[in-house]
Amino acid sequence: MKKKESTQVCPLCGGHKQPGRTTFSADIGEGVVVVRNVKATICSQCGEEWIDNPTAQELETVVADARQKRLQVEVTTF
């Protein structure tokens, strides 16, 4: 039980981490990728954001696809 409680505390400011949504962006050299409505954990005090590994892997796929297509701007929603 203690371990679960400690994961809910922001390691940066001590605030409370809670589920939320964020916007992810990546500069791909010749363009930019923006993904809106990404599932994240967000600190209610400082606003720091964390994206879990499965979501990060999906984002990597979106970025790789945009890079392969040589898009200047790619805006999508999860």
C-alpha positions in Angstrom: 0.0 0.0 0.0 2.8 2.5 0.8 4.3 2.0 -2.7 1.0 2.9 -4.4 0.7 6.1 -2.3 4.3 7.2 -3.1 3.5 6.9 -6.9 0.7 9.5 -6.4 3.1 12.1 -5.1 5.0 14.3 -7.6 8.7 13.7 -7.2 9.4 17.3 -8.2 7.2 19.3 -5.9 5.3 16.9 -3.6 2.0 17.7 -5.2 -0.7 15.1 -6.1 -0.4 13.3 -9.4 -3.8 12.6 -11.1 -5.0 11.2 -14.5 -5.5 13.8 -17.2 -4.9 14.7 -20.8 -2.1 16.7 -22.5 -0.8 17.8 -25.9 2.4 16.1 -27.1 4.6 17.7 -29.7 7.8 16.6 -31.5 10.2 18.4 -33.8 11.0 16.0 -36.6 13.6 18.1 -38.3 11.8 19.2 -41.4 8.4 19.4 -39.6 6.5 19.1 -36.4 4.0 16.6 -35.0 1.3 17.6 -32.6 -0.9 15.0 -30.9 -3.8 16.3 -28.8 -5.7 14.6 -26.0 -2.9 12.3 -25.0 -3.5 10.3 -21.8 -1.1 11.4 -19.1 -0.6 11.7 -15.3 -0.4 15.4 -14.3 0.7 17.0 -11.1 -2.1 19.2 -9.7 0.4 21.6 -8.1 3.3 22.1 -10.6 1.7 20.8 -13.8 4.5 18.3 -14.6 3.3 15.6 -17.0 4.1 11.9 -17.4 3.1 9.6 -20.2 3.0 5.9 -19.6 5.1 3.5 -21.7 2.3 2.0 -23.9 1.1 5.6 -24.8 4.7 6.6 -25.5 5.1 3.7 -27.9 2.0 4.8 -29.7 3.3 8.3 -30.0 6.6 7.0 -31.4 4.7 5.2 -34.1 2.8 8.5 -35.0 6.1 10.4 -35.1 7.8 7.7 -37.2 4.9 7.7 -39.7 5.0 11.5 -40.0 8.8 11.4 -40.5 8.5 8.7 -43.2 5.8 10.8 -45.0 8.0 13.9 -44.7 5.2 15.9 -43.4 5.8 19.5 -42.4 2.9 19.6 -40.0 1.0 16.6 -38.6 -1.8 17.3 -36.1 -3.8 14.4 -34.8 -5.9 13.4 -31.8 -5.7 10.3 -29.7 
